C-alpha cells in the first residue's frame, strides 16, 4: 500500500486549486539542481571531542600549577 504524496490537512480545495499547488511543487522541485557529489560531513570540532579531555598528556609535576 503506497502512501499519498500530498495530504490535505485542513479545508476542501477544489481540483483546480490542488492542481495549481501540485504544479508549483513540481516546478520548484525541477528547478533545484541536485549536488554532483554528496555533501561531506564536517569534521568534528575539538570542543566537542570528549576523548581529547581524557587523553591529554599529563605534564610533569614540576610544570604543574600549584
C-alpha positions as CSV (number, residue, x, y, z in Angstrom):
1,X,0.0,0.0,0.0
2,X,1.5,3.3,-1.1
3,X,1.1,6.5,0.9
4,X,-0.3,9.6,-0.8
5,X,2.3,12.2,-1.9
6,X,0.1,15.1,-0.8
7,X,-2.4,15.2,2.1
8,X,-4.9,18.0,2.7
9,X,-4.8,18.7,6.4
10,X,-7.4,21.4,6.6
11,X,-10.1,22.7,4.2
12,X,-11.6,21.4,1.0
13,X,-9.5,22.6,-2.0
14,X,-11.1,22.4,-5.4
15,X,-9.5,20.3,-8.1
16,X,-8.1,23.4,-9.8
17,X,-6.5,24.7,-6.5
18,X,-5.0,21.3,-5.8
19,X,-3.7,21.1,-9.4
20,X,-2.1,24.6,-9.0
21,X,-0.3,23.6,-5.8
22,X,1.0,20.4,-7.4
23,X,2.2,22.3,-10.5
24,X,4.1,24.8,-8.3
25,X,5.7,22.0,-6.3
26,X,6.8,20.1,-9.4
27,X,8.2,23.3,-10.9
28,X,10.2,24.1,-7.7
29,X,11.5,20.5,-7.5
30,X,12.7,20.6,-11.1
31,X,14.4,24.0,-10.6
32,X,16.6,22.9,-7.7
33,X,19.8,21.2,-9.1
34,X,21.0,18.1,-7.2
35,X,24.5,18.2,-5.9
36,X,27.0,16.4,-8.1
37,X,28.6,14.8,-5.1
38,X,27.1,14.0,-1.8
39,X,27.9,16.7,0.8
40,X,30.8,15.8,3.0
41,X,30.2,15.8,6.7
42,X,32.2,18.5,8.5
43,X,35.0,17.3,10.8
44,X,34.0,17.2,14.4
45,X,35.1,20.2,16.4
46,X,37.8,19.6,19.1
47,X,35.5,21.5,21.5
48,X,33.1,18.5,21.4
49,X,35.7,15.8,21.4
50,X,35.4,14.2,24.9
51,X,38.3,11.8,24.1
52,X,40.7,14.7,24.0
53,X,39.9,15.6,27.5
54,X,40.7,12.1,28.7
55,X,43.7,11.5,26.6
56,X,45.5,14.8,27.4
57,X,49.1,14.3,28.3
58,X,49.9,15.0,31.9
59,X,52.6,17.5,32.5
60,X,55.5,16.5,34.7
61,X,55.0,17.5,38.3
62,X,57.5,20.4,38.1
63,X,55.4,22.2,35.4
64,X,52.0,21.8,37.2
65,X,50.2,24.8,38.6
66,X,50.4,24.9,42.4
